Amino acid sequence: MLCLTLTGTTLEEDFAQYERNRQWIKLVELRIDLLDESELSTASSFPDRVDVPVILTCRRISDGGNCGLPERQRLSLVRTVAAGHFAYVDIEDDVKKTEFEHELHERGIKIIRSYHDCQGMPADIYSRLSRMATKGDIPKIAVTPKTFMDVISLFRIEQELADVPEKIVIGMGDMGVPTRILYKRTGSFLTFCSDGRSISGAPGHLTPKMMSELYRADQVDKQTHIYGVIGNPVLHTASPMIHNPGFHAIRFNAIYVPFLVDSVRSFFKLAESLRIYGFSVTIPHKQDVLPYLGRITREVKQIGSCNTVVRIQNMWKGINTDYYGFLAPIQREIEQGRIHSALVIGAGGAARAVVWALHNHNIKVTIVNRSKEKAKALAEETMGGYDSLENICAYQGQVDLVVQTTSVGMAPDIDGDPAPDFRFIGSEIVYDLVYKPHETKFLARANAAGCRIQYGIDMLVQQGKLQFEAFTGYHYPQWASIYEME
Ligand code: ATR
């Protein structure tokens, strides 16, 4: 079940949030600690205005909320507002059992017994949860995982506390995102999300629309195959927008989730316990995963980096779809023998895949880089030429293909051009790996000179589609609509 936390300062605002998200949610949480004081006298009638069950919560400042009242007054406020037709009332674990809880039980209102830790995670979460459950209430823990080992502990709750049928588990913060999307795999019976307009585009913040249309979090069951992307940072990645709609289009019971990972070793542990079937790898883990792989392709070995890991029987296999994603848009020209020589700008991680791909297709490569030493090292591995970026003009009109692999020109620095004095003659193909903006300044200049240009977004989409094939064994469905975030 998806629960929408209402974050308005007025009941009207809360009602508007409810209406905007009604189609995706099963219940709402009314946070009276966020309401203006003048709203409190009518808050008890809120459940009558909506047609879903309502949780009443008055969160203290020390628990990440906004209520600064002395404890007795706070509880008295909860008691007054709870006179309304609420389905649940949230009462903190350290609050002593009072008469009023008895009243709530008699009225058929369930108590959510909650524990919050906004700074980290207590070592005793399992015993804490089971002790809370013995009070006959629904235990809720909302904690902040600080390491990936903490994330593993949250996913183990399902096994450790299998005998507690109704519980709520929330991993807060960026590292907790997978526990909120895969809430069913923590054993939680609901997860919280919030309205897109009320919290300005923070990464990792999950709206009801994303939870239900992009991730289909409510449809996860025991059979669902879990995939994901690991990185740090990772929450900005577009990959969930490629894979989840693809799975849905081929009716494959699978989900693709972003994992903010500080330790690759810990992630492999989780991958075993959750039986993750495959994952994408992004910065800074593309080399770190190598020691854990039982098999790697020739490209991974050559490039020394892996962006895709799949479970084959009981072994992890590493592949590099950046390599093929780069080649796909220029494959025809290569097959037709129209590219004999290439100039590659940059000698970083992205350049390695490009240079090896071209080298393996018998294309003579010259690498130009700001730091000549790095260009030299890569050129020596691939038996190519190298030079310093400042000498790039010496190669004007000399090559069939120019590939720009540095981050220069990438948003927000959209006026950047790695080689502003370099002139195009019009017959060369010019490829920029930067995909934001769609057309960089470098590509715009090449276009104006009459060159065939190749956008970075095509490589991104191609490498994603190849990952999809590696994950599922199916071509990426043409009819999948790549999801657009609001
Ligand atoms: P990636 O994995 O995206 O390739 P990287 O491995 O950090 O990232 O490599 C960045 C590349 O962009 C390098 O070739 C870098 O040049 P140096 O090796 O001299 O650092 C290049 N680069 C980054 N900023 C640049 C700039 N302002 N001008 C020219 N080249 C730049």
Residues whose N, C-alpha, C, O or C-beta is under 5 A from the ligand:
A	BS01	ATR	G346 A347 G348 G349 A350 A351 N369 R370 S371 K374 T405 T406 S407 V408
